[in-house]
Amino acid sequence: MSVKIIKCRRYNVKAMSHLLSEAFDEFGVSPPSDVPTLLKPNIVIAAKPRSAIITHPAVVEATIRAFLENGVRKIIIGEGPGLGADERKFFTAAGYERLRRKYDVTLLNLNKAERVEVSWKYGTLKIPKIVVDAFYVNMPKLKTHGNTVVTLSIKNQKGLLLNADKKRFHLLGLHEPLVELLKVVKPDLVVVDGIVGMEGEGPLNGKRKKANVIVVSTDAVAADITCCRLMRIEPKNVEHLKMAIEQRLCGEPGGGAEPDVKDAEAVKASFKPPHESYGRLLNVYSWRNPYACSMCIDAFSLAIKSAFSRPKYWGTLLRFLYFAAFRRIDVIQGRHAKVPEGAQGILICLGNCTKDVTAENAVHVEGCPPDAESILGALRSAL
């Protein structure tokens, strides 16, 4: 089974390119020159490379160089940013616009890409046509995730979806549709940026965690299992990975064996997992819900951050920070959301899915996801 762990302590493009070239040769990976090569990083929002939120552009640049040296002619970097993300800025903020200029590669917003319809368990699904036409390289970040424990190559494929389907995945429970998507869209290659990952309250609010590795594989399930073991997270505690293993999706069709990877023990880095029931920052509790779209709480975080640069909301921001430090705010989201036991003070009900939640202290914020104006306006009236 093809999984390789590359030890790499710094984002040195030249060194990484050489190491990746060796790994590709070892696997016999050679993208055909007559079709495009699609690199699909994780750029969920317009975040800077050092944030550990996104796939570092240096890893993508090293991959580009390795492929160009082997005769690849057309390279496309494609990503569909999350709901509520600023789609005008995400490539530039993440450092990918520089790659476009330097290597003459194409940057493609997959949310706006041409689509083709494929059949899957739930009927039909529209996916980017380029994924079908190209040699497809999945390039996730090594991170924990509040809804799915980890976000690796299988979860990274959610960026291929239209916004409406991203929401539908959550309504379906997220894990099973991720596995079903893998059955119809399989990466030709996985390259995981684990030099600096994220632990705790990922995918946006966790802490940077050095693991000093790049994981390369020709099998998405094997790659994700290996990454979990490097993070000291049991793969079967990740519901979609457990399903993929039980359905024997690891390795060749009908396989199912877990990967045996050399040097895995030598590079393990214990990643702090997210809290099972809630994410917490000071006294702001964001309660987990498998049916909730992660972009509702992400929209909440981004709205608070935006208030720092918007003078008309400085008073709201000060009151929010007071409640966060000395009192308490509970935030719920998603279909089937319930008032958590022990909730005290202000209860923020994010998004249209929570409109039926009733509580004396509830403040409803409409939207799917809510925009910053709606969130900050609701906080201004409630605090």
FIPAKE-653653 format. One line per field, with one value per residue (C-alpha): residue number from 0; residue in one letter; x, y, z. Coordinates in pm, 1 decimal, always signed. Each point is the difference from the previous one (the first is absolute). Example, Ala and Ser with C-alpha at 12.3 -4.5 7.8 and 13.67 -1.06 7.14 Angstrom:
<atoms>
n [0,1]
res [A,S]
px [+1230.0,+137.0]
py [-450.0,+344.0]
pz [+780.0,-66.0]
</atoms>
This chain:
<atoms>
n [0,1,2,3,4,5,6,7,8,9,10,11,12,13,14,15,16,17,18,19,20,21,22,23,24,25,26,27,28,29,30,31,32,33,34,35,36,37,38,39,40,41,42,43,44,45,46,47,48,49,50,51,52,53,54,55,56,57,58,59,60,61,62,63,64,65,66,67,68,69,70,71,72,73,74,75,76,77,78,79,80,81,82,83,84,85,86,87,88,89,90,91,92,93,94,95,96,97,98,99,100,101,102,103,104,105,106,107,108,109,110,111,112,113,114,115,116,117,118,119,120,121,122,123,124,125,126,127,128,129,130,131,132,133,134,135,136,137,138,139,140,141,142,143,144,145,146,147,148,149,150,151,152,153,154,155,156,157,158,159,160,161,162,163,164,165,166,167,168,169,170,171,172,173,174,175,176,177,178,179,180,181,182,183,184,185,186,187,188,189,190,191,192,193,194,195,196,197,198,199,200,201,202,203,204,205,206,207,208,209,210,211,212,213,214,215,216,217,218,219,220,221,222,223,224,225,226,227,228,229,230,231,232,233,234,235,236,237,238,239,240,241,242,243,244,245,246,247,248,249,250,251,252,253,254,255,256,257,258,259,260,261,262,263,264,265,266,267,268,269,270,271,272,273,274,275,276,277,278,279,280,281,282,283,284,285,286,287,288,289,290,291,292,293,294,295,296,297,298,299,300,301,302,303,304,305,306,307,308,309,310,311,312,313,314,315,316,317,318,319,320,321,322,323,324,325,326,327,328,329,330,331,332,333,334,335,336,337,338,339,340,341,342,343,344,345,346,347,348,349,350,351,352,353,354,355,356,357,358,359,360,361,362,363,364,365,366,367,368,369,370,371,372,373,374,375,376,377,378,379,380,381,382]
res [M,S,V,K,I,I,K,C,R,R,Y,N,V,K,A,M,S,H,L,L,S,E,A,F,D,E,F,G,V,S,P,P,S,D,V,P,T,L,L,K,P,N,I,V,I,A,A,K,P,R,S,A,I,I,T,H,P,A,V,V,E,A,T,I,R,A,F,L,E,N,G,V,R,K,I,I,I,G,E,G,P,G,L,G,A,D,E,R,K,F,F,T,A,A,G,Y,E,R,L,R,R,K,Y,D,V,T,L,L,N,L,N,K,A,E,R,V,E,V,S,W,K,Y,G,T,L,K,I,P,K,I,V,V,D,A,F,Y,V,N,M,P,K,L,K,T,H,G,N,T,V,V,T,L,S,I,K,N,Q,K,G,L,L,L,N,A,D,K,K,R,F,H,L,L,G,L,H,E,P,L,V,E,L,L,K,V,V,K,P,D,L,V,V,V,D,G,I,V,G,M,E,G,E,G,P,L,N,G,K,R,K,K,A,N,V,I,V,V,S,T,D,A,V,A,A,D,I,T,C,C,R,L,M,R,I,E,P,K,N,V,E,H,L,K,M,A,I,E,Q,R,L,C,G,E,P,G,G,G,A,E,P,D,V,K,D,A,E,A,V,K,A,S,F,K,P,P,H,E,S,Y,G,R,L,L,N,V,Y,S,W,R,N,P,Y,A,C,S,M,C,I,D,A,F,S,L,A,I,K,S,A,F,S,R,P,K,Y,W,G,T,L,L,R,F,L,Y,F,A,A,F,R,R,I,D,V,I,Q,G,R,H,A,K,V,P,E,G,A,Q,G,I,L,I,C,L,G,N,C,T,K,D,V,T,A,E,N,A,V,H,V,E,G,C,P,P,D,A,E,S,I,L,G,A,L,R,S,A,L]
px [+0.0,+146.5,+49.2,+320.1,+86.9,+250.6,+175.7,+28.5,+51.2,-31.8,-195.2,+306.2,-134.7,+317.9,+49.2,-366.7,-9.2,+293.5,-156.4,-337.9,+159.5,+163.6,-331.1,-186.0,+265.6,-24.1,-378.2,+26.1,-207.8,+22.0,-288.9,-74.1,+114.8,-312.9,-244.4,+7.0,+131.2,-236.5,+145.0,-276.6,+132.9,-205.0,-67.9,-325.3,+22.8,+225.8,+270.9,+374.4,+244.8,+139.0,-347.7,+10.3,-360.3,+88.9,+229.4,+326.3,+73.0,+363.3,-112.9,-212.2,+292.3,+232.2,-255.5,-28.9,+377.7,+20.7,-268.1,+141.6,+339.1,-172.8,-165.4,-342.0,-123.8,-321.3,-56.8,-318.9,-36.2,-366.2,-195.2,-356.2,+17.5,-249.6,-337.7,+39.8,+365.0,+117.1,+38.1,+168.5,+294.8,+58.7,+267.8,+187.3,-8.6,+118.1,+307.5,-117.5,-19.2,+382.3,+10.4,-224.8,+238.3,+320.9,-95.9,-279.1,-245.0,-376.6,-194.0,-353.8,-280.5,-177.8,-320.1,-27.8,+144.8,-181.2,-183.4,-86.3,-262.7,+93.0,-213.2,+48.7,-186.7,-232.0,-91.1,+216.8,+274.7,+163.1,+379.3,+257.2,+65.9,+371.6,+13.6,-117.5,+228.5,+321.9,+261.3,-137.5,+231.5,-169.3,+214.9,-149.8,+139.5,+68.7,-270.3,-254.7,-365.2,-283.4,-260.1,+208.6,+294.3,+246.2,-12.7,+226.7,-31.9,-351.3,-137.8,+197.2,-216.4,-291.5,+160.8,-99.3,-369.0,-239.4,-106.7,-346.3,+154.6,+235.1,-310.8,-170.4,+296.9,-52.8,-373.5,+85.8,+232.4,+329.4,+199.0,-191.3,-24.0,+376.7,+56.5,-250.4,+173.1,+331.3,-159.5,-72.3,+295.1,+336.7,+323.5,+281.7,+245.2,-11.5,+263.4,-64.5,+161.3,+92.8,+309.5,-208.3,-351.7,-279.4,-122.4,-293.5,-280.3,+64.2,-65.3,+28.7,+54.3,+251.7,+367.3,+298.8,+164.2,+330.0,+4.6,+286.7,-140.2,-147.0,-211.1,-22.1,-233.9,-185.8,-289.3,-212.3,-115.3,+352.3,+129.0,-261.1,+56.1,+373.5,-53.1,-227.4,+265.6,+261.3,-232.8,-59.2,-370.1,-164.4,-127.7,-316.2,-91.3,-48.6,-343.5,+57.6,+334.3,-162.7,-264.1,+264.4,+198.3,-310.1,-102.9,+348.5,+79.8,+365.6,+238.0,-107.5,-371.3,-101.9,+304.3,-50.4,+339.3,+139.2,+328.8,+330.0,+219.4,+369.0,+128.6,-349.8,+100.3,+301.3,-198.8,-316.4,-122.2,-288.2,-273.0,-248.5,-345.2,-297.1,-238.5,-275.3,-295.4,+103.2,+266.5,+92.5,+179.9,-4.3,-367.6,-141.1,-122.7,-72.5,-194.8,+70.9,-271.1,+72.8,-283.0,+144.2,+190.4,+338.0,-24.7,-270.5,+244.1,+277.0,-221.7,-43.2,+377.9,+63.6,-270.0,+164.9,+339.1,-146.4,-136.3,+354.8,+27.9,-355.6,-37.3,-379.5,+23.9,+272.3,-256.4,-152.1,+347.5,+84.9,-322.7,+67.0,+352.1,-138.7,-250.7,+273.1,+233.5,-233.8,-339.3,-100.9,-132.2,-129.4,-20.2,-204.7,-42.8,-133.3,-305.6,-124.2,+185.4,-99.6,+49.5,+303.6,-21.1,+155.1,-23.9,+13.4,-41.6,-32.8,-92.1,+89.5,-196.5,+193.6,-160.6,-337.1,+25.6,-44.9,-313.8,-218.5,+220.8,-187.2,+159.5,-52.3,+355.8,+20.1,+116.4,-63.8,+223.5,-147.1,+203.0,+161.9,+257.0,-75.2,+199.4,+216.7,-254.9,-272.8,+227.1,+138.1,-344.9,-145.1,+284.7,-47.3,-367.8,+63.1,+304.3]
py [+0.0,+331.8,+238.9,+188.0,+229.5,+270.0,+163.3,+371.6,+266.0,+318.7,+134.3,-6.4,-24.1,-131.8,-274.1,-100.0,-12.3,-242.0,-222.2,-0.4,-88.2,-301.1,-107.0,+36.5,-208.4,-262.5,-24.5,+11.4,+318.3,+174.7,+232.9,-27.0,+302.1,+12.0,+79.4,+268.5,-72.3,+130.8,+86.9,+29.5,+157.9,+87.8,+376.0,+15.3,+377.5,+290.6,-84.4,+61.7,-290.6,+22.7,-37.0,-382.1,+26.9,-61.5,-224.7,+193.5,+133.4,-113.2,-365.2,+70.7,+184.3,-292.7,-233.4,+229.4,+0.5,-377.8,-43.4,+262.3,-170.3,-320.3,+150.7,+100.9,+283.5,+137.5,+37.0,+130.3,+88.6,-40.3,+54.4,+80.1,+217.7,-55.7,+162.4,+360.6,+25.3,+300.7,-159.7,+311.1,-20.1,-360.8,-90.6,+328.7,-4.2,-361.6,+76.5,-179.6,+301.8,+9.8,-360.4,+92.2,+274.9,-195.9,-329.9,+106.1,-235.6,+53.4,+88.8,-139.1,+76.2,-336.0,+162.3,+157.2,-285.0,-187.6,-302.9,-352.1,-221.6,-334.3,-268.7,-84.7,-148.6,+298.3,+42.0,+238.9,+243.2,+278.3,+4.5,+216.7,-128.3,+64.2,-273.3,-252.9,+128.6,+54.2,-189.7,+88.9,+67.3,+47.0,+223.6,+34.7,+153.0,-218.3,+134.0,-91.4,+90.2,+64.0,-190.1,-285.7,-33.2,+44.7,+165.8,-177.7,-114.0,-149.9,+309.9,+227.0,-123.9,+198.2,+299.6,-154.2,+54.4,+278.3,+199.8,-156.8,-348.9,+100.0,+80.4,-321.4,-206.4,+134.4,-67.4,-360.1,-31.1,+82.5,-321.3,-239.8,+241.1,+61.3,-372.5,-19.3,+294.8,-187.2,-290.4,+221.7,+242.7,-156.5,+199.4,-130.9,+124.3,+142.0,+241.5,+106.4,+311.8,-106.6,+211.5,+230.9,-122.1,+104.7,-162.6,+60.1,+219.5,-43.9,+65.5,+374.1,+66.9,-263.4,+38.5,-48.4,-339.2,-104.4,-354.3,+45.2,-232.4,-15.2,-310.7,-128.1,-276.3,-134.0,-98.8,+257.1,-236.6,-129.6,+358.0,+103.4,-308.0,+69.3,+365.8,-96.4,-233.7,+274.8,+225.9,-275.9,-3.8,-339.2,-17.1,-187.5,+291.3,+201.8,-107.5,+37.4,-182.5,-278.4,-32.6,-3.6,-271.2,-211.1,+35.4,-111.7,+317.3,+2.7,-122.5,-197.9,-79.1,-265.7,+83.0,+144.6,-50.5,+295.5,+141.0,-119.5,+309.4,+8.1,+263.3,+86.7,-50.3,+227.4,+306.5,-21.1,+330.9,-6.4,+233.1,+125.5,-99.7,+236.2,-20.2,-253.0,+219.4,+357.7,+242.0,+261.9,+331.7,+166.2,-24.4,-32.3,-357.8,-121.4,-326.8,-286.7,-128.9,-252.3,+151.7,+350.6,+161.7,+102.9,+332.2,+126.1,+11.1,+106.8,+291.1,+87.0,+3.1,+205.0,+250.5,+55.5,+47.3,+244.3,+217.0,+102.3,+201.1,+139.2,+294.0,-13.7,-343.5,+79.8,+42.5,-339.4,-152.5,+134.4,-141.5,-333.9,-13.7,+80.8,-288.7,-229.1,+81.5,+33.1,-148.8,-256.2,-38.5,-331.2,-43.9,-271.4,-72.9,-255.5,-215.7,-181.8,+251.4,-4.8,+229.9,-149.5,-104.4,+257.6,+279.2,+331.9,+358.8,+82.1,-282.9,+83.2,-213.1,+21.3,-52.5,-94.1,-356.6,+121.1,+207.7,-241.4,+2.2,+164.5,+136.6,+312.8,+117.5,-101.3,+243.7,-121.6,+100.2,-77.3,-104.1,-303.9,+83.4,+333.4,+297.2,+216.7,+284.0,-233.6,-156.5,+327.7,+159.8,-286.1,+27.7,+375.8,-46.8,-292.6,+101.4]
pz [+0.0,-109.2,+292.4,+68.5,+289.6,-92.8,+293.2,-60.4,+266.9,-207.2,-296.4,-224.1,-355.4,-161.2,+259.9,-1.8,-379.7,-6.3,+267.2,-174.5,-334.1,+163.3,+153.3,-331.0,-175.6,+273.1,-50.6,-377.8,-2.4,-335.0,-91.2,-373.2,-197.9,-218.7,+283.3,+269.9,+349.1,+269.7,+341.2,+259.7,+324.0,+308.0,-5.7,+191.6,+60.7,-93.9,+254.6,-4.0,-45.4,+353.6,+152.4,-38.9,-121.3,-364.9,-201.1,-2.0,-351.5,+31.8,-6.5,-306.4,-162.4,+66.0,-159.1,-302.9,-45.2,+30.3,-265.8,-238.7,+15.1,-109.3,-306.9,+131.7,-219.9,+148.2,+374.4,+160.5,+368.5,+86.0,+321.6,+99.6,+312.9,+278.2,+40.5,+102.3,-107.2,-200.8,-342.7,-143.6,+234.9,+102.1,-257.6,+49.5,+381.0,+3.2,-213.2,-313.6,-230.4,+11.7,-125.5,-291.6,-107.0,+57.2,-164.7,-237.7,+168.1,+0.1,+316.6,-14.5,+243.7,-0.4,+126.1,-346.8,-209.5,-276.9,+142.0,-108.4,+157.9,+155.5,+160.7,+365.4,+294.7,+40.4,-367.7,-198.9,+93.5,-199.7,+24.5,-179.4,-351.2,+47.2,+268.0,-258.2,-274.8,+198.3,+196.3,+343.6,+295.6,+339.1,+227.5,+350.3,+317.8,+305.2,+234.4,+261.8,-54.2,+243.6,-203.4,-141.8,+245.4,-289.0,-340.4,-249.1,-361.5,+21.8,+172.3,-237.0,-288.1,+142.3,-170.8,-334.5,+75.5,-80.3,+304.3,-10.0,+11.4,+282.3,+202.8,-112.7,+119.4,+351.5,-15.2,-93.4,+300.1,-178.6,+60.4,-224.2,-295.4,+25.9,-43.4,-285.2,-171.3,+20.1,-187.4,-300.8,+22.1,+86.3,+2.2,-216.5,+263.6,+353.5,+137.0,+361.2,+144.0,+353.0,+55.4,+217.1,+68.7,+232.2,+320.5,+230.9,-131.8,-371.8,-278.6,+71.9,+369.6,+107.9,+84.2,-228.8,+47.2,-157.3,-132.3,-249.6,-266.1,-346.1,-61.0,-357.7,-114.6,-299.8,+228.4,+187.2,+275.1,+60.9,+12.9,+256.5,+215.9,-1.5,+90.4,+289.5,+134.8,-28.9,+199.1,+257.8,-85.3,-43.0,-362.1,+100.4,+228.3,-319.4,-121.0,-376.2,+24.3,+200.9,-273.2,-275.1,+179.2,+64.6,-364.9,-104.3,-192.2,+104.9,-267.4,-302.5,-52.2,+249.5,+214.0,+343.4,+161.7,+191.2,-132.2,+140.8,-8.8,+75.4,+243.0,+126.8,+362.3,-32.0,-105.1,+208.1,+141.9,+246.8,-124.2,+256.0,-130.3,+3.4,+295.8,-73.1,+101.9,-67.1,-112.7,+255.6,-5.1,+341.0,+105.4,-351.8,-53.7,-353.4,+26.3,-240.7,-232.5,-278.8,-205.5,+20.5,-283.0,+137.2,-180.4,+237.9,+290.6,-236.1,-108.4,+368.2,+58.7,-312.9,+98.3,+340.0,-165.3,-250.9,+284.6,+94.7,-322.6,+1.6,+242.0,+7.9,+164.0,+253.4,+276.7,-88.4,-8.7,+346.6,+144.5,-171.3,+145.0,+345.6,-24.3,-137.9,+289.6,+298.2,-86.6,-264.0,-353.9,-143.1,-378.0,-174.3,-368.8,-244.7,-43.7,+313.6,+219.4,+364.8,+295.5,+176.5,+361.4,+224.5,-256.3,+179.9,-107.5,-370.6,-242.0,-362.5,-250.1,-326.4,-339.0,-141.4,+131.0,+359.6,-56.4,+201.1,+310.0,+286.4,+314.3,+203.8,-61.1,-367.3,-267.1,-357.6,-289.9,-342.0,-303.2,-158.2,+119.4,+168.6,-123.9,+222.5,+11.9,+127.0,+262.1,+130.4,-5.9,+204.1,+251.8,+25.8,+93.9,+235.7,+204.9]
</atoms>
